Amino acid sequence: MKRQQKHESRAELVGTFSYLDDVLSCIRRLKESHWTIEHVYSPVPSHDIQALLSSGTSSIRYFTFIGGTLGVLFGLALAAYAHLQWELITGGKPFLAWIPFFVIAFECCILFGVIATLIGLSIMTRLPCLRLSEVYDARFSQDRFGIHVSCDETEQEIVSELLSEAGAEEVRKVTRGNKNA
Amino acid sequence: MRIQDYATVDREVLKALFKPGRVYYLLLGLCIAGILLGTVCEIYQFSAGMGVTGLMHPVMWGIYLISFVFWIGIAHSGTLISAILYLFRARWRTSVARSAEAMTVFALMAAGIFPVVHLGRVWIFYWLIPYPNPMNVWPNFQSPLMFDFVAVNTYLAASCLFWFTGLVPDLAVVRDRTAGIRRRIYGFLSLGWTGSHRQWRHYGWSYLLLAGLATPLVISVHSIVSWDFALAVIPGYHSTIFAPYFVAGAILSGLSMVLVLVIPVRRIFGFEDLIPLETLESIAKMIIFMSLIIGYSYLVESFMAWYSGNIFERDTYLWRAIGHYAPQFWIMVFFNAVVPLAFFIKRVRTNLTCLFIIALLVNIGMWYERFVIIVGSIAHDFIPYAWGIYSPNWVELGLMVGSFSIFFLLFLLFVKFAPVISIAEVKEGMKPPTRNGYREEKPKRN
């Protein structure tokens, strides 16, 4: 109940921009204020936007490292286990021939690393998300930028004015009720 | 038309997804006919046994292995262009990377047919999969054939996932430009992508990591395929040069196939502004480089056969040049090591007809290279009793035609249902829309 009340007292606004420099100056102004920048939408990745939002490096690399390490261990373990089941000397090589097993381990490292990276991507981006948020505008994938800001209900007008002054060609209030992807 | 803004990029790339013309349906029909031919051949072989093929002692590896190695080779250049050149920040790759990566995925699918088909007892193919079973049967992980199974499947999985990851933002673009059932399907495939700053940050890192993971596969997978032969003792197979030799050949054939695919696509869909001639010229320059490596490999192989003093090795290499398969050998040498050198002439490498014809000839030459290596060596190994001549018959050729048909069918479907050019990457390479002009802030150094 308290959470719902808190949510109801917050307003969410989305400003739609045509120019990247307008977006950057708006982000700078919002950062100086106490309002929260929820999302910044763009049709392309922008290093300038990432730098202003202090995004830093992604933690997906940890997923990749863990996946790759598990892959190497799995590959070696699988090959060793399979050969220990029969203990046959094949091609003049010992039961546990680590050089050919390295090939299996290497390939498993890559495979597990790739899968782990995508699991990390899915977790960090919260995809798949089959219902598009009301915040999203189809123009964001074409040639428009969007800034999604949350503020108190009472400050809506001020934030809306700030977005317009920064160059937003459209400012709309978000009303919740999911739309389909 | 010059591509000046983001909206034009969308419009130009997505126009290929419109309702196709009659030529498209004709090509589709031809591909389906080819697949039916391949299916008939396989059903016949499956029911009557491997004896219906031209395979016979001593040549037990023929068209099927040639096709397998050929398609795996084709796949490598796709990953080279989309992953390795991405890491090197080669801007020219942007407009062809998507098609190249699609080529990789489809080539791997075509290649995957052959290890199954040439088994004979196709129904026990699953014994290659290492899983616990009541018979306690496990594959021999020391065998290069098992390396192959693991490597090719890893490459297929990694390529599919890498390709799909790159497609997600572009599928969102298509979702937002369509309506009805198409919108729902593309919406599902785009996973709900919105292009928020968080998504782009993690996506950028993921793509970089995936490119880094795919890069060693370009070297390792075809090296492993080459060890199917190099780990045998047959003269002509048992050579330490095989790994780099095969990888270089794979990249050469793959780059040529990229040209064979991209030149018609560029012409038919009017992508001249998106895929400039300089991109095709860059591919031609890479073909020169790979061709020189291949030419060097041919010389070194022959030199080492003589220098080794091994009479069997010497005889095998001599027989390649003057024996029963001499025409195939000289086609291989001429098409792979001589013809591509024409790209040294700027007029040749900037002429679309020359680019296309030379690329086709290189693909033919590379197919013959696999023929000369695989068949030419086992047809003439240690002792005269073990010599024999192999001629492929209609069953094998039909299956090969089927594999080409599958490849081109998948590419035709890709062209119609997915953006052929990476929209997000092309936009990223353009100057962003600015009101007053700005200079990108460089990170401050302490």
Interface residues (C-beta under 8 A of the other chain):
Chain A: S18 Y19 L20 D21 D22 L24 H39 V40 Y41 S42 P43 V44 P45 S46 H47 D48 I49 Q50 A51 L53 S55 T57 S58 I60 R61 T64 G68 L78 A79 Y81 A82 H83 Q85 W86 T90 G91 K93 A97 P100 F101 V103 I104 F106 E107 C108 I110 L111 G113 V114 I115 T117 L118 G120 L121 M124 T125 L127 P128 C129 L130 R131 L132 S133 Y136 A138 R139 F140 S141 Q142 D143 G167 N180 A181
Chain B: D5 Y6 A7 D10 P130 N136 W138 P139 N140 F141 Q142 S143 M146 F147 V150 A151 T154 A157 A158 L161 F162 T165 V168 P169 A172 V173 R175 D176 R177 R184 G187 F188 S190 L191 G192 W193 T194 G195 S196 H197 R198 Q199 W200 R201 H202 Y203 G204 W205 S206 L209 L210 L213 A214 P216 L217 S220 I224 A424 K427 E428 P432 P433 T434 R435 N436 G437 Y438 E440 E441 P443
